[in-house]
Amino acid sequence: MSFLSELGEFMLARKKYWLMPIVLMMALLGGLLVLTKGSAIAPFVYTLF
């Protein structure tokens, strides 16, 4: 969890606010893939990529 706090401090200190949407989208898509890994929805999610 220290990685996330360091990333947040870096973005605030260096004013790299444009990184926030990229990090959030990567986290959301990663969570979607993890949650649908063994379900019946998985084939439909993988067609999005």
C-alpha positions as a Markdown table, in Angstrom:
| # | Residue | x | y | z |
|---|---|---|---|---|
| 1 | Met | 0.0 | 0.0 | 0.0 |
| 2 | Ser | 3.0 | 2.3 | 0.4 |
| 3 | Phe | 3.3 | 2.3 | -3.4 |
| 4 | Leu | -0.1 | 3.9 | -3.8 |
| 5 | Ser | 0.7 | 6.6 | -1.2 |
| 6 | Glu | 4.1 | 7.3 | -2.9 |
| 7 | Leu | 2.3 | 7.5 | -6.3 |
| 8 | Gly | -0.2 | 10.0 | -4.8 |
| 9 | Glu | 2.5 | 12.1 | -3.3 |
| 10 | Phe | 4.5 | 12.1 | -6.5 |
| 11 | Met | 1.4 | 13.2 | -8.5 |
| 12 | Leu | 0.7 | 16.0 | -6.1 |
| 13 | Ala | 4.3 | 17.2 | -5.7 |
| 14 | Arg | 5.1 | 17.2 | -9.5 |
| 15 | Lys | 1.6 | 18.3 | -10.5 |
| 16 | Lys | 1.1 | 15.2 | -12.7 |
| 17 | Tyr | -2.7 | 15.3 | -12.5 |
| 18 | Trp | -3.0 | 13.8 | -16.0 |
| 19 | Leu | -1.8 | 10.5 | -14.6 |
| 20 | Met | -4.8 | 10.1 | -12.3 |
| 21 | Pro | -7.4 | 9.1 | -15.0 |
| 22 | Ile | -4.9 | 6.6 | -16.5 |
| 23 | Val | -4.2 | 5.0 | -13.1 |
| 24 | Leu | -7.9 | 4.8 | -12.3 |
| 25 | Met | -8.9 | 3.3 | -15.6 |
| 26 | Met | -6.1 | 0.7 | -15.3 |
| 27 | Ala | -7.3 | -0.2 | -11.8 |
| 28 | Leu | -11.0 | -0.5 | -12.9 |
| 29 | Leu | -10.2 | -2.7 | -15.9 |
| 30 | Gly | -7.9 | -4.9 | -13.9 |
| 31 | Gly | -10.5 | -5.3 | -11.2 |
| 32 | Leu | -13.1 | -6.1 | -13.9 |
| 33 | Leu | -10.8 | -8.8 | -15.3 |
| 34 | Val | -10.1 | -10.3 | -11.8 |
| 35 | Leu | -13.8 | -10.3 | -10.8 |
| 36 | Thr | -15.0 | -12.0 | -14.1 |
| 37 | Lys | -12.2 | -14.5 | -14.3 |
| 38 | Gly | -14.3 | -17.6 | -13.6 |
| 39 | Ser | -17.8 | -16.4 | -14.4 |
| 40 | Ala | -20.0 | -16.9 | -17.4 |
| 41 | Ile | -19.5 | -13.2 | -18.3 |
| 42 | Ala | -15.8 | -13.7 | -19.0 |
| 43 | Pro | -16.1 | -14.4 | -22.8 |
| 44 | Phe | -18.1 | -11.2 | -23.2 |
| 45 | Val | -15.6 | -9.1 | -21.3 |
| 46 | Tyr | -12.6 | -10.4 | -23.2 |
| 47 | Thr | -14.2 | -9.4 | -26.5 |
| 48 | Leu | -14.0 | -5.8 | -25.3 |
| 49 | Phe | -10.2 | -6.0 | -25.6 |
